[in-house]
Amino acid sequence: MFRMLTDEESRLIDRLLEEEFQGRDAILRQIENSRVKDWDDHNGSLEFDVGPSPPALTKSRIPVEGEFEDYDGVKTHVLLHVVDGRIRDLELYKDDSSKIIKMPKPAEVRLFRPECP
């Protein structure tokens, strides 16, 4: 079932969108009209259902990424996926594939833009 974003999810996405990149403004509008559902009970990854909104013309499928250290010190990644101009997923995973113990405060997430092919 699709649902609205939680406050914690919204704060994490807002943090990712602090980074400037091509298509960012369209993604912001898409988020206003979207709903999500969990697709990874292990780490909190989300699938988006985007309502009517302009396409996000990003340079790559993953226009922005964040990382943080989980409570156990393992590096954890947060990736925003955009496919065919639409937000598709918010993917979270740890380098050792274990379950995320504690979600970060937004300020703890380091942002960067992956290299475009």
Secondary structure by P-SEA (a helix, b strand, c coil): ccccccaaaaaaaaaaacccccaaaaaaaaaaabbbbbcccccbbbbbbccccccccccccccbbbbbbcccccbbbbbbbbccccccccccccccccccccccccccbbbbbcccc
